Every structure is written in structure tokens, then in C-alpha cells.
């Protein structure tokens, strides 16, 4: 079964986070994207989102491992 495009993009983002490949990661986001770091703390735009991911990597001593436990996609392809 082929994977949905959204699944492929999320897998690419997860891999980029783990590898700290922030150039690849930021290319996934739109210029006006918003990352909710935690409730009440948002990063808006590519520059802030990149800084947020860099800070997250540092906070976790560069040992962050990200993967999806499961995913359901509703709607059409």
C-alpha cells in the first residue's frame, strides 16, 4: 500500500529533526507557518521555527528521537 503524501512529509520531518538537519526541516514549513512549542509558546515563520528546533535539540542534549506511534489521515488523496 502506498503511503499518503502527508505521511511521507512527516517522516521526512521526523528524520530531519533526529539528524538535526535544520535546512531540510525548515524547507518543509511555509513562510507563515506556526510551530506550537508548548501551549502559549509559538514560533512563527521559518527563522523562529528554526531557532525553536535548535533550542529543543540543545535542551535534549542532541539526543532527541522522534517517530510517529500511529497516524490516521482523513480525506482524499
PyMOL Python script that loads the backbone (N, CA, C, O; Angstrom):
from pymol import cmd

cmd.read_pdbstr("""\
ATOM      1  N   UNK A   1       0.842  -1.178   0.000  1.00  0.00           N
ATOM      2  CA  UNK A   1       0.000   0.000   0.000  1.00  0.00           C
ATOM      3  C   UNK A   1       0.887   1.240   0.000  1.00  0.00           C
ATOM      4  O   UNK A   1       1.825   1.338   0.791  1.00  0.00           O
ATOM      5  N   UNK A   2       0.596   2.165  -0.869  1.00  0.00           N
ATOM      6  CA  UNK A   2       1.401   3.382  -0.927  1.00  0.00           C
ATOM      7  C   UNK A   2       1.021   4.309   0.220  1.00  0.00           C
ATOM      8  O   UNK A   2      -0.124   4.350   0.669  1.00  0.00           O
ATOM      9  N   UNK A   3       2.014   5.040   0.670  1.00  0.00           N
ATOM     10  CA  UNK A   3       1.784   5.973   1.775  1.00  0.00           C
ATOM     11  C   UNK A   3       1.248   7.293   1.246  1.00  0.00           C
ATOM     12  O   UNK A   3       1.567   7.714   0.134  1.00  0.00           O
ATOM     13  N   UNK A   4       0.441   7.927   2.054  1.00  0.00           N
ATOM     14  CA  UNK A   4      -0.122   9.230   1.742  1.00  0.00           C
ATOM     15  C   UNK A   4       1.000  10.264   1.773  1.00  0.00           C
ATOM     16  O   UNK A   4       1.947  10.130   2.549  1.00  0.00           O
ATOM     17  N   UNK A   5       0.899  11.284   0.944  1.00  0.00           N
ATOM     18  CA  UNK A   5       1.913  12.335   0.881  1.00  0.00           C
ATOM     19  C   UNK A   5       2.185  12.942   2.260  1.00  0.00           C
ATOM     20  O   UNK A   5       3.335  13.228   2.592  1.00  0.00           O
ATOM     21  N   UNK A   6       1.152  13.137   3.051  1.00  0.00           N
ATOM     22  CA  UNK A   6       1.320  13.705   4.390  1.00  0.00           C
ATOM     23  C   UNK A   6       2.211  12.806   5.249  1.00  0.00           C
ATOM     24  O   UNK A   6       3.068  13.300   5.981  1.00  0.00           O
ATOM     25  N   UNK A   7       2.012  11.500   5.164  1.00  0.00           N
ATOM     26  CA  UNK A   7       2.850  10.557   5.914  1.00  0.00           C
ATOM     27  C   UNK A   7       4.315  10.683   5.503  1.00  0.00           C
ATOM     28  O   UNK A   7       5.213  10.654   6.344  1.00  0.00           O
ATOM     29  N   UNK A   8       4.537  10.822   4.211  1.00  0.00           N
ATOM     30  CA  UNK A   8       5.915  10.949   3.709  1.00  0.00           C
ATOM     31  C   UNK A   8       6.570  12.235   4.188  1.00  0.00           C
ATOM     32  O   UNK A   8       7.747  12.234   4.547  1.00  0.00           O
ATOM     33  N   UNK A   9       5.826  13.319   4.197  1.00  0.00           N
ATOM     34  CA  UNK A   9       6.369  14.602   4.646  1.00  0.00           C
ATOM     35  C   UNK A   9       6.668  14.551   6.145  1.00  0.00           C
ATOM     36  O   UNK A   9       7.706  15.044   6.587  1.00  0.00           O
ATOM     37  N   UNK A  10       5.777  13.965   6.914  1.00  0.00           N
ATOM     38  CA  UNK A  10       6.001  13.861   8.361  1.00  0.00           C
ATOM     39  C   UNK A  10       7.213  12.984   8.652  1.00  0.00           C
ATOM     40  O   UNK A  10       8.008  13.307   9.535  1.00  0.00           O
ATOM     41  N   UNK A  11       7.365  11.889   7.929  1.00  0.00           N
ATOM     42  CA  UNK A  11       8.548  11.030   8.102  1.00  0.00           C
ATOM     43  C   UNK A  11       9.816  11.800   7.767  1.00  0.00           C
ATOM     44  O   UNK A  11      10.817  11.676   8.473  1.00  0.00           O
ATOM     45  N   UNK A  12       9.789  12.590   6.704  1.00  0.00           N
ATOM     46  CA  UNK A  12      10.947  13.397   6.321  1.00  0.00           C
ATOM     47  C   UNK A  12      11.276  14.408   7.425  1.00  0.00           C
ATOM     48  O   UNK A  12      12.444  14.622   7.749  1.00  0.00           O
ATOM     49  N   UNK A  13      10.247  15.020   7.994  1.00  0.00           N
ATOM     50  CA  UNK A  13      10.461  15.983   9.080  1.00  0.00           C
ATOM     51  C   UNK A  13      11.021  15.287  10.316  1.00  0.00           C
ATOM     52  O   UNK A  13      11.953  15.795  10.940  1.00  0.00           O
ATOM     53  N   UNK A  14      10.466  14.136  10.676  1.00  0.00           N
ATOM     54  CA  UNK A  14      10.966  13.398  11.837  1.00  0.00           C
ATOM     55  C   UNK A  14      12.447  13.052  11.669  1.00  0.00           C
ATOM     56  O   UNK A  14      13.241  13.223  12.595  1.00  0.00           O
ATOM     57  N   UNK A  15      12.807  12.571  10.494  1.00  0.00           N
ATOM     58  CA  UNK A  15      14.199  12.222  10.212  1.00  0.00           C
ATOM     59  C   UNK A  15      15.094  13.455  10.308  1.00  0.00           C
ATOM     60  O   UNK A  15      16.179  13.393  10.886  1.00  0.00           O
ATOM     61  N   UNK A  16      14.648  14.561   9.750  1.00  0.00           N
ATOM     62  CA  UNK A  16      15.434  15.800   9.798  1.00  0.00           C
ATOM     63  C   UNK A  16      15.632  16.273  11.241  1.00  0.00           C
ATOM     64  O   UNK A  16      16.706  16.764  11.587  1.00  0.00           O
ATOM     65  N   UNK A  17      14.603  16.128  12.083  1.00  0.00           N
ATOM     66  CA  UNK A  17      14.727  16.521  13.493  1.00  0.00           C
ATOM     67  C   UNK A  17      15.776  15.653  14.186  1.00  0.00           C
ATOM     68  O   UNK A  17      16.648  16.171  14.883  1.00  0.00           O
ATOM     69  N   UNK A  18      15.696  14.361  13.998  1.00  0.00           N
ATOM     70  CA  UNK A  18      16.634  13.433  14.637  1.00  0.00           C
ATOM     71  C   UNK A  18      18.065  13.707  14.172  1.00  0.00           C
ATOM     72  O   UNK A  18      18.998  13.672  14.974  1.00  0.00           O
ATOM     73  N   UNK A  19      18.234  13.977  12.884  1.00  0.00           N
ATOM     74  CA  UNK A  19      19.566  14.218  12.333  1.00  0.00           C
ATOM     75  C   UNK A  19      20.028  15.665  12.512  1.00  0.00           C
ATOM     76  O   UNK A  19      21.141  16.024  12.128  1.00  0.00           O
ATOM     77  N   UNK A  20      19.160  16.485  13.098  1.00  0.00           N
ATOM     78  CA  UNK A  20      19.415  17.915  13.259  1.00  0.00           C
ATOM     79  C   UNK A  20      19.768  18.561  11.915  1.00  0.00           C
ATOM     80  O   UNK A  20      20.647  19.418  11.826  1.00  0.00           O
ATOM     81  N   UNK A  21      19.068  18.129  10.892  1.00  0.00           N
ATOM     82  CA  UNK A  21      19.195  18.687   9.549  1.00  0.00           C
ATOM     83  C   UNK A  21      18.159  19.803   9.421  1.00  0.00           C
ATOM     84  O   UNK A  21      17.110  19.628   8.802  1.00  0.00           O
ATOM     85  N   UNK A  22      18.473  20.946  10.017  1.00  0.00           N
ATOM     86  CA  UNK A  22      17.504  22.020  10.102  1.00  0.00           C
ATOM     87  C   UNK A  22      17.213  22.675   8.746  1.00  0.00           C
ATOM     88  O   UNK A  22      16.142  23.255   8.566  1.00  0.00           O
ATOM     89  N   UNK A  23      18.135  22.593   7.800  1.00  0.00           N
ATOM     90  CA  UNK A  23      17.855  23.128   6.457  1.00  0.00           C
ATOM     91  C   UNK A  23      16.734  22.339   5.790  1.00  0.00           C
ATOM     92  O   UNK A  23      15.799  22.924   5.244  1.00  0.00           O
ATOM     93  N   UNK A  24      16.826  21.023   5.833  1.00  0.00           N
ATOM     94  CA  UNK A  24      15.771  20.180   5.266  1.00  0.00           C
ATOM     95  C   UNK A  24      14.466  20.394   6.019  1.00  0.00           C
ATOM     96  O   UNK A  24      13.403  20.507   5.409  1.00  0.00           O
ATOM     97  N   UNK A  25      14.546  20.449   7.328  1.00  0.00           N
ATOM     98  CA  UNK A  25      13.347  20.615   8.149  1.00  0.00           C
ATOM     99  C   UNK A  25      12.635  21.915   7.818  1.00  0.00           C
ATOM    100  O   UNK A  25      11.418  21.919   7.631  1.00  0.00           O
ATOM    101  N   UNK A  26      13.358  23.004   7.744  1.00  0.00           N
ATOM    102  CA  UNK A  26      12.747  24.310   7.512  1.00  0.00           C
ATOM    103  C   UNK A  26      12.157  24.401   6.114  1.00  0.00           C
ATOM    104  O   UNK A  26      11.179  25.118   5.903  1.00  0.00           O
ATOM    105  N   UNK A  27      12.732  23.691   5.161  1.00  0.00           N
ATOM    106  CA  UNK A  27      12.171  23.690   3.803  1.00  0.00           C
ATOM    107  C   UNK A  27      10.765  23.088   3.769  1.00  0.00           C
ATOM    108  O   UNK A  27       9.997  23.369   2.849  1.00  0.00           O
ATOM    109  N   UNK A  28      10.428  22.280   4.746  1.00  0.00           N
ATOM    110  CA  UNK A  28       9.104  21.666   4.805  1.00  0.00           C
ATOM    111  C   UNK A  28       8.040  22.688   5.198  1.00  0.00           C
ATOM    112  O   UNK A  28       6.888  22.582   4.777  1.00  0.00           O
ATOM    113  N   UNK A  29       8.420  23.660   5.993  1.00  0.00           N
ATOM    114  CA  UNK A  29       7.476  24.660   6.520  1.00  0.00           C
ATOM    115  C   UNK A  29       7.236  25.778   5.522  1.00  0.00           C
ATOM    116  O   UNK A  29       8.128  26.133   4.751  1.00  0.00           O
ATOM    117  N   UNK A  30       6.036  26.329   5.535  1.00  0.00           N
ATOM    118  CA  UNK A  30       5.734  27.510   4.721  1.00  0.00           C
ATOM    119  C   UNK A  30       6.264  28.743   5.447  1.00  0.00           C
ATOM    120  O   UNK A  30       6.557  28.691   6.641  1.00  0.00           O
ATOM    121  N   UNK A  31       6.385  29.842   4.722  1.00  0.00           N
ATOM    122  CA  UNK A  31       6.928  31.072   5.291  1.00  0.00           C
ATOM    123  C   UNK A  31       6.099  31.594   6.458  1.00  0.00           C
ATOM    124  O   UNK A  31       6.635  32.255   7.347  1.00  0.00           O
ATOM    125  N   UNK A  32       4.806  31.309   6.467  1.00  0.00           N
ATOM    126  CA  UNK A  32       3.935  31.818   7.530  1.00  0.00           C
ATOM    127  C   UNK A  32       3.500  30.726   8.511  1.00  0.00           C
ATOM    128  O   UNK A  32       2.503  30.883   9.215  1.00  0.00           O
ATOM    129  N   UNK A  33       4.239  29.635   8.557  1.00  0.00           N
ATOM    130  CA  UNK A  33       3.904  28.527   9.448  1.00  0.00           C
ATOM    131  C   UNK A  33       4.041  28.931  10.911  1.00  0.00           C
ATOM    132  O   UNK A  33       4.794  29.838  11.264  1.00  0.00           O
ATOM    133  N   UNK A  34       3.289  28.227  11.742  1.00  0.00           N
ATOM    134  CA  UNK A  34       3.362  28.426  13.188  1.00  0.00           C
ATOM    135  C   UNK A  34       3.635  27.072  13.833  1.00  0.00           C
ATOM    136  O   UNK A  34       2.913  26.104  13.591  1.00  0.00           O
ATOM    137  N   UNK A  35       4.679  27.010  14.655  1.00  0.00           N
ATOM    138  CA  UNK A  35       5.002  25.816  15.421  1.00  0.00           C
ATOM    139  C   UNK A  35       4.581  26.070  16.863  1.00  0.00           C
ATOM    140  O   UNK A  35       5.044  27.024  17.487  1.00  0.00           O
ATOM    141  N   UNK A  36       3.712  25.226  17.389  1.00  0.00           N
ATOM    142  CA  UNK A  36       3.328  25.339  18.791  1.00  0.00           C
ATOM    143  C   UNK A  36       4.340  24.513  19.585  1.00  0.00           C
ATOM    144  O   UNK A  36       4.284  23.283  19.593  1.00  0.00           O
ATOM    145  N   UNK A  37       5.259  25.202  20.247  1.00  0.00           N
ATOM    146  CA  UNK A  37       6.296  24.535  21.025  1.00  0.00           C
ATOM    147  C   UNK A  37       5.671  23.912  22.263  1.00  0.00           C
ATOM    148  O   UNK A  37       5.957  22.766  22.608  1.00  0.00           O
ATOM    149  N   UNK A  38       4.828  24.666  22.916  1.00  0.00           N
ATOM    150  CA  UNK A  38       4.013  24.206  24.031  1.00  0.00           C
ATOM    151  C   UNK A  38       2.880  25.213  24.151  1.00  0.00           C
ATOM    152  O   UNK A  38       2.984  26.305  23.593  1.00  0.00           O
ATOM    153  N   UNK A  39       1.820  24.893  24.847  1.00  0.00           N
ATOM    154  CA  UNK A  39       0.709  25.841  24.947  1.00  0.00           C
ATOM    155  C   UNK A  39       1.189  27.225  25.402  1.00  0.00           C
ATOM    156  O   UNK A  39       1.847  27.369  26.432  1.00  0.00           O
ATOM    157  N   UNK A  40       0.843  28.220  24.611  1.00  0.00           N
ATOM    158  CA  UNK A  40       1.240  29.588  24.926  1.00  0.00           C
ATOM    159  C   UNK A  40       2.600  29.986  24.394  1.00  0.00           C
ATOM    160  O   UNK A  40       2.987  31.148  24.519  1.00  0.00           O
ATOM    161  N   UNK A  41       3.339  29.056  23.802  1.00  0.00           N
ATOM    162  CA  UNK A  41       4.663  29.372  23.237  1.00  0.00           C
ATOM    163  C   UNK A  41       4.690  28.936  21.776  1.00  0.00           C
ATOM    164  O   UNK A  41       4.778  27.747  21.471  1.00  0.00           O
ATOM    165  N   UNK A  42       4.613  29.908  20.886  1.00  0.00           N
ATOM    166  CA  UNK A  42       4.608  29.634  19.456  1.00  0.00           C
ATOM    167  C   UNK A  42       5.850  30.216  18.801  1.00  0.00           C
ATOM    168  O   UNK A  42       6.401  31.217  19.259  1.00  0.00           O
ATOM    169  N   UNK A  43       6.279  29.579  17.730  1.00  0.00           N
ATOM    170  CA  UNK A  43       7.326  30.099  16.860  1.00  0.00           C
ATOM    171  C   UNK A  43       6.661  30.340  15.507  1.00  0.00           C
ATOM    172  O   UNK A  43       6.046  29.435  14.944  1.00  0.00           O
ATOM    173  N   UNK A  44       6.786  31.556  14.989  1.00  0.00           N
ATOM    174  CA  UNK A  44       6.118  31.922  13.748  1.00  0.00           C
ATOM    175  C   UNK A  44       7.152  32.235  12.681  1.00  0.00           C
ATOM    176  O   UNK A  44       8.070  33.024  12.907  1.00  0.00           O
ATOM    177  N   UNK A  45       7.003  31.621  11.526  1.00  0.00           N
ATOM    178  CA  UNK A  45       7.921  31.855  10.414  1.00  0.00           C
ATOM    179  C   UNK A  45       9.148  30.966  10.507  1.00  0.00           C
ATOM    180  O   UNK A  45       9.467  30.422  11.564  1.00  0.00           O
ATOM    181  N   UNK A  46       9.823  30.833   9.382  1.00  0.00           N
ATOM    182  CA  UNK A  46      10.945  29.901   9.276  1.00  0.00           C
ATOM    183  C   UNK A  46      12.092  30.225  10.223  1.00  0.00           C
ATOM    184  O   UNK A  46      12.699  29.313  10.783  1.00  0.00           O
ATOM    185  N   UNK A  47      12.399  31.499  10.412  1.00  0.00           N
ATOM    186  CA  UNK A  47      13.530  31.869  11.273  1.00  0.00           C
ATOM    187  C   UNK A  47      13.253  31.456  12.717  1.00  0.00           C
ATOM    188  O   UNK A  47      14.097  30.826  13.355  1.00  0.00           O
ATOM    189  N   UNK A  48      12.079  31.805  13.232  1.00  0.00           N
ATOM    190  CA  UNK A  48      11.734  31.447  14.610  1.00  0.00           C
ATOM    191  C   UNK A  48      11.592  29.939  14.783  1.00  0.00           C
ATOM    192  O   UNK A  48      11.985  29.392  15.814  1.00  0.00           O
ATOM    193  N   UNK A  49      11.036  29.270  13.788  1.00  0.00           N
ATOM    194  CA  UNK A  49      10.871  27.819  13.883  1.00  0.00           C
ATOM    195  C   UNK A  49      12.228  27.133  13.919  1.00  0.00           C
ATOM    196  O   UNK A  49      12.431  26.199  14.695  1.00  0.00           O
ATOM    197  N   UNK A  50      13.146  27.583  13.099  1.00  0.00           N
ATOM    198  CA  UNK A  50      14.498  27.006  13.117  1.00  0.00           C
ATOM    199  C   UNK A  50      15.150  27.211  14.484  1.00  0.00           C
ATOM    200  O   UNK A  50      15.727  26.281  15.047  1.00  0.00           O
ATOM    201  N   UNK A  51      15.056  28.425  15.012  1.00  0.00           N
ATOM    202  CA  UNK A  51      15.631  28.710  16.335  1.00  0.00           C
ATOM    203  C   UNK A  51      14.992  27.826  17.406  1.00  0.00           C
ATOM    204  O   UNK A  51      15.672  27.359  18.319  1.00  0.00           O
ATOM    205  N   UNK A  52      13.693  27.603  17.289  1.00  0.00           N
ATOM    206  CA  UNK A  52      12.997  26.749  18.256  1.00  0.00           C
ATOM    207  C   UNK A  52      13.529  25.320  18.192  1.00  0.00           C
ATOM    208  O   UNK A  52      13.805  24.716  19.229  1.00  0.00           O
ATOM    209  N   UNK A  53      13.675  24.778  16.993  1.00  0.00           N
ATOM    210  CA  UNK A  53      14.187  23.413  16.874  1.00  0.00           C
ATOM    211  C   UNK A  53      15.631  23.307  17.336  1.00  0.00           C
ATOM    212  O   UNK A  53      16.016  22.294  17.919  1.00  0.00           O
ATOM    213  N   UNK A  54      16.431  24.324  17.091  1.00  0.00           N
ATOM    214  CA  UNK A  54      17.813  24.326  17.580  1.00  0.00           C
ATOM    215  C   UNK A  54      17.826  24.332  19.110  1.00  0.00           C
ATOM    216  O   UNK A  54      18.617  23.619  19.728  1.00  0.00           O
ATOM    217  N   UNK A  55      16.955  25.134  19.717  1.00  0.00           N
ATOM    218  CA  UNK A  55      16.870  25.189  21.180  1.00  0.00           C
ATOM    219  C   UNK A  55      16.361  23.864  21.747  1.00  0.00           C
ATOM    220  O   UNK A  55      16.838  23.410  22.787  1.00  0.00           O
ATOM    221  N   UNK A  56      15.405  23.251  21.075  1.00  0.00           N
ATOM    222  CA  UNK A  56      14.886  21.958  21.521  1.00  0.00           C
ATOM    223  C   UNK A  56      15.993  20.909  21.480  1.00  0.00           C
ATOM    224  O   UNK A  56      16.137  20.122  22.416  1.00  0.00           O
ATOM    225  N   UNK A  57      16.768  20.895  20.410  1.00  0.00           N
ATOM    226  CA  UNK A  57      17.882  19.941  20.289  1.00  0.00           C
ATOM    227  C   UNK A  57      18.881  20.136  21.428  1.00  0.00           C
ATOM    228  O   UNK A  57      19.351  19.166  22.023  1.00  0.00           O
ATOM    229  N   UNK A  58      19.199  21.387  21.723  1.00  0.00           N
ATOM    230  CA  UNK A  58      20.131  21.685  22.810  1.00  0.00           C
ATOM    231  C   UNK A  58      19.540  21.249  24.148  1.00  0.00           C
ATOM    232  O   UNK A  58      20.228  20.648  24.973  1.00  0.00           O
ATOM    233  N   UNK A  59      18.262  21.556  24.357  1.00  0.00           N
ATOM    234  CA  UNK A  59      17.592  21.194  25.611  1.00  0.00           C
ATOM    235  C   UNK A  59      17.670  19.687  25.875  1.00  0.00           C
ATOM    236  O   UNK A  59      17.830  19.260  27.018  1.00  0.00           O
ATOM    237  N   UNK A  60      17.558  18.902  24.831  1.00  0.00           N
ATOM    238  CA  UNK A  60      17.592  17.445  24.971  1.00  0.00           C
ATOM    239  C   UNK A  60      18.984  16.867  24.718  1.00  0.00           C
ATOM    240  O   UNK A  60      19.123  15.684  24.407  1.00  0.00           O
ATOM    241  N   UNK A  61      20.007  17.702  24.851  1.00  0.00           N
ATOM    242  CA  UNK A  61      21.401  17.264  24.684  1.00  0.00           C
ATOM    243  C   UNK A  61      21.651  16.542  23.368  1.00  0.00           C
ATOM    244  O   UNK A  61      22.449  15.606  23.305  1.00  0.00           O
ATOM    245  N   UNK A  62      20.970  16.978  22.328  1.00  0.00           N
ATOM    246  CA  UNK A  62      21.157  16.428  20.980  1.00  0.00           C
ATOM    247  C   UNK A  62      20.903  14.921  20.931  1.00  0.00           C
ATOM    248  O   UNK A  62      21.550  14.197  20.175  1.00  0.00           O
ATOM    249  N   UNK A  63      19.955  14.459  21.745  1.00  0.00           N
ATOM    250  CA  UNK A  63      19.622  13.032  21.781  1.00  0.00           C
ATOM    251  C   UNK A  63      18.152  12.782  21.435  1.00  0.00           C
ATOM    252  O   UNK A  63      17.620  11.706  21.709  1.00  0.00           O
ATOM    253  N   UNK A  64      17.508  13.766  20.841  1.00  0.00           N
ATOM    254  CA  UNK A  64      16.082  13.658  20.553  1.00  0.00           C
ATOM    255  C   UNK A  64      15.823  12.586  19.499  1.00  0.00           C
ATOM    256  O   UNK A  64      16.491  12.536  18.466  1.00  0.00           O
ATOM    257  N   UNK A  65      14.847  11.735  19.776  1.00  0.00           N
ATOM    258  CA  UNK A  65      14.409  10.721  18.812  1.00  0.00           C
ATOM    259  C   UNK A  65      12.914  10.921  18.586  1.00  0.00           C
ATOM    260  O   UNK A  65      12.127  10.886  19.532  1.00  0.00           O
ATOM    261  N   UNK A  66      12.535  11.127  17.353  1.00  0.00           N
ATOM    262  CA  UNK A  66      11.145  11.429  17.020  1.00  0.00           C
ATOM    263  C   UNK A  66      10.620  10.370  16.053  1.00  0.00           C
ATOM    264  O   UNK A  66      11.267  10.039  15.060  1.00  0.00           O
ATOM    265  N   UNK A  67       9.447   9.853  16.361  1.00  0.00           N
ATOM    266  CA  UNK A  67       8.761   8.963  15.434  1.00  0.00           C
ATOM    267  C   UNK A  67       7.279   8.995  15.763  1.00  0.00           C
ATOM    268  O   UNK A  67       6.885   9.359  16.871  1.00  0.00           O
ATOM    269  N   UNK A  68       6.481   8.620  14.813  1.00  0.00           N
ATOM    270  CA  UNK A  68       5.036   8.614  14.987  1.00  0.00           C
ATOM    271  C   UNK A  68       4.596   7.241  15.462  1.00  0.00           C
ATOM    272  O   UNK A  68       5.002   6.224  14.901  1.00  0.00           O
ATOM    273  N   UNK A  69       3.769   7.211  16.493  1.00  0.00           N
ATOM    274  CA  UNK A  69       3.260   5.946  17.022  1.00  0.00           C
ATOM    275  C   UNK A  69       2.123   5.412  16.162  1.00  0.00           C
ATOM    276  O   UNK A  69       1.857   4.210  16.144  1.00  0.00           O
ATOM    277  N   UNK A  70       1.470   6.296  15.465  1.00  0.00           N
ATOM    278  CA  UNK A  70       0.368   5.910  14.605  1.00  0.00           C
ATOM    279  C   UNK A  70      -0.203   7.141  13.949  1.00  0.00           C
ATOM    280  O   UNK A  70      -0.008   8.258  14.426  1.00  0.00           O
ATOM    281  N   UNK A  71      -0.897   6.940  12.873  1.00  0.00           N
ATOM    282  CA  UNK A  71      -1.409   8.082  12.133  1.00  0.00           C
ATOM    283  C   UNK A  71      -2.678   7.670  11.398  1.00  0.00           C
ATOM    284  O   UNK A  71      -2.755   6.584  10.825  1.00  0.00           O
ATOM    285  N   UNK A  72      -3.647   8.536  11.423  1.00  0.00           N
ATOM    286  CA  UNK A  72      -4.867   8.343  10.629  1.00  0.00           C
ATOM    287  C   UNK A  72      -5.058   9.600   9.828  1.00  0.00           C
ATOM    288  O   UNK A  72      -5.065  10.701  10.378  1.00  0.00           O
ATOM    289  N   UNK A  73      -5.213   9.445   8.536  1.00  0.00           N
ATOM    290  CA  UNK A  73      -5.411  10.581   7.641  1.00  0.00           C
ATOM    291  C   UNK A  73      -6.817  10.479   7.069  1.00  0.00           C
ATOM    292  O   UNK A  73      -7.190   9.472   6.467  1.00  0.00           O
ATOM    293  N   UNK A  74      -7.572  11.519   7.265  1.00  0.00           N
ATOM    294  CA  UNK A  74      -8.946  11.563   6.781  1.00  0.00           C
ATOM    295  C   UNK A  74      -9.020  12.451   5.563  1.00  0.00           C
ATOM    296  O   UNK A  74      -8.342  13.476   5.503  1.00  0.00           O
ATOM    297  N   UNK A  75      -9.822  12.081   4.602  1.00  0.00           N
ATOM    298  CA  UNK A  75      -9.972  12.886   3.401  1.00  0.00           C
ATOM    299  C   UNK A  75      -9.418  12.171   2.186  1.00  0.00           C
ATOM    300  O   UNK A  75      -9.000  11.016   2.253  1.00  0.00           O
ATOM    301  N   UNK A  76      -9.426  12.870   1.105  1.00  0.00           N
ATOM    302  CA  UNK A  76      -8.985  12.260  -0.164  1.00  0.00           C
ATOM    303  C   UNK A  76      -7.506  12.498  -0.386  1.00  0.00           C
ATOM    304  O   UNK A  76      -6.877  13.307   0.297  1.00  0.00           O
ATOM    305  N   UNK A  77      -6.976  11.791  -1.334  1.00  0.00           N
ATOM    306  CA  UNK A  77      -5.567  11.943  -1.709  1.00  0.00           C
ATOM    307  C   UNK A  77      -5.460  13.146  -2.538  1.00  0.00           C
ATOM    308  O   UNK A  77      -4.366  13.493  -2.983  1.00  0.00           O
TER     309      UNK A  77
END
""", "prot")
cmd.dss("prot")
cmd.show_as("cartoon", "prot")
cmd.util.cbc("prot")
cmd.orient("prot")
